[in-house]
C-alpha cells in the first residue's frame, strides 16, 4: 500500500465521490494498491472506509478446511468497510486487489463523529450494506445448472449485465474454466449472450427481462 500525497489529485477524487456525503469528512487519504495486495491488514478487519475509484477487487473468506470461498468481485465504485463500521463482521474477510487499485480512504476513528450525523452518508451506508446482502443471498440461493447460474449472475447481480473476466466469474460461480467457457460458448451460439472480446460477454437485450417479453 502506498499513500498518494497529492492534494490536487485527492481533491479531484473526492469531488467525484462527493455525492455520497452531505458534508466533507475531515480526514481523507488517497491509497494505491498493487495486484495481489490485500486492502485490509492480514487477519484484521478494516478500520476505514475505502471507496475504490480505479481497478478491480475480490472479496473472499477462508473456510475451516482451508479452502477459499469467493464472495464476490467488483469493479471500481464499491464502498468497503461498511460491514466493519456497522459492527456486524463476524468473520475476517480478505479484500485483494486484482490489478492496480486506487481508493479514497476515510478512517473510522477520525471521521466517525461527523459521519454518524450525516444523513446522506448514512443512506449511502445502508444502500451499500443492502447491495452486499442481496448479492450474497442471491449467490447462496442459486441452484440448478451452471448455465442457469450464469444467467442469474448476469441478470440479477451484474448491473451492466456483463462478464468482463473469466477468472473473476469462475471464482464467484465455483466452477472450472473449462466448464464456464463451454457454457458461455453455448449461450453465445444461442444468441442469449454476445461475445465482445476475449473473456468478455454481455447479455442480449431481449434476455435482460425475459419474463416481460
N, C-alpha and C positions, 0 to 999 in steps of 0.2 A: 504494500500500500504506500502511496506517495501523496502527500498533500500538495495541491496546486496553489501556490501563493501568488496568485494573480488576481488582484482585486477587481480589475475590469472584467475578466472572464467570469469570476464568481458572481458579479452583479448581473452579467448577461444571462447566466444560467438561472439565477434566482428569478429574474424577471420572466423567464419562460415558464416558471412554475408558480408564479405569484398568485395565480387564480385559486390555488389550493389553500391559501391563507387569508384571514381577514386583516391580520397585522403581520409585519415582517418579524420573524423570530430574531431575537437579539444576538444569537451566536450561530454563525454558519461557517461551514468549511466546504472545500471542493476536493474530493478524493479520487485518485486514479488507481485502478487495479489491473494487473496483467492476467492473461489467460491462465487458468488453473489456480489462481489465488483465491483464498477464502475471504469473503467480505465481513465475516464475523470471526472473532478470536476462536481458536480451536477449543471445543467443549465448553463454550460460553455463549450465552445469548447476547443479542445485540443490545447495546446501551445507547443507541442513537437511531434516528430515522435516516434512511438512505433513499433518496429518490434517484433511480437510475435514469440518467439522461442520454447516455450513449452505451451501446453494447448489449449483450445478452447474458443472463444469469440462469443458473439452475438451482433449485432448492430440493434437498433430499435429507433423509434421516437414515440412521444406521439401525438395523433390526438386531434383536438379541443374538441371532445366529451369525451376525457379522455381515449379512447381505445388505445391499443398499436399496432403499425404497425411494424412487424419484417421485416427488410430489407434483412439481410442475416446473416448466421453464418459462421464461418471459423475456420479451424484448424490452427496450427502454420504455420508461414511463411508470414502471411498477414502484409502489411505495413499500419499503421494507422496514421492519421494526414495529409495525402496528400490533402484532400479536404480543411481542415482548412488552410494549408500552402499556397494554391493557392488563398485563399481569397474568395472562392465561396460557403462557407457554409451558406445557407440561413436559416437553422433551426438547433436547437441543437439536435445532435444525442447522444444516450446513448450507451455506449460500456460496456458490462457486462461480467465478467469472468464466464464461465460455469463450471470451475474447477480451480485448481491451475494453474496460468499463470505466465510465466517468459517472460519479454520483455526487449529488448535493447532500451534505451531512448536516443533520440537525440534532445535536446531542441532547439527550433527555434532561440531564441534570441542569444545564444552563438555560433550558427553554421551557421546562415543564410548567412553571407558574403561569407564563403567558399563554402557552398552548392550551392549557386546561380552561382558559377563559375565552378562547377563540372559537365562536360557534361555526365559522366557516371551516376551520381546520377539523373540528370535531365531526362535522359531516363528512369531510374527506376521509377521516379515520374509520368511521362506520362503514362507508362505501367500500373502502379497501378491505376491511375485515369480511364484509359480506361477499365480496367478489372471491376472496380466497376460500371461504367456506363453501361457496357454490361450486367452485372448481373442484375442490377436494371431494365433496359429496357426489358430484356428478361422475368423477373418475372412479370412485369407490363403487358406485352403483351400476357402472357399465357391465353388462353381461352379454353373452351371445358370441357371435363370430368376430374375428379380428376386423372383418370388413364393416360390421355394424359399429364396432368401437371406433374405427377411423372416422366414420360418418358422424357419429355423435361428437367426437372430438372437434371435427371441422365445423359442424353446425352450431354447437352449443358452447364450446369452450374458447375457440379461437374467434375473436370478434371480427377479424378480417377474413375468416373462412379460408385461411391459407396454411400450408405446411411449407416452411422455408428451410427446414433442416431434417434430414432423415435421422441423424444421430439423436437430436433432441426428441423427436417423436417416438422413436422406438424405446427410449428410456421411460417416457411417460406411459406408453401403452404396454410395456413389459413384454416385448416380442423381439424376435431376431431380425436382423437387417434383411435377410432373405425373405422371411415371411411378410414383412412390411412392404418391401419392394414388389413382391408378387401381387399383393392386394392393391397397391397403388396402380400398378400396370393394368390390372383387371378393371378397376374403376375408370381409368383413363380410356381404355378401349370402349367402355360402355357409354362414355360421354358424361359420366356423373361428375368427374373432376377433370381439370385441364392442366396438363403439364406445361410449366412456364420456364423451365430451365432445369439444370442438374439438381435433383433433390427438392425441387420446388413445384408445388401444386396448388391450385385454387379450386374451390367448389364451383361447379357450374351454377349460373344464376338461377336456373329453374329448379335447383336442388336445395337452395338455402332454406326455403319454407315449403317443402313438398306437400304438406298437408293442406296448403292453401291453394293448390292447383285446382 
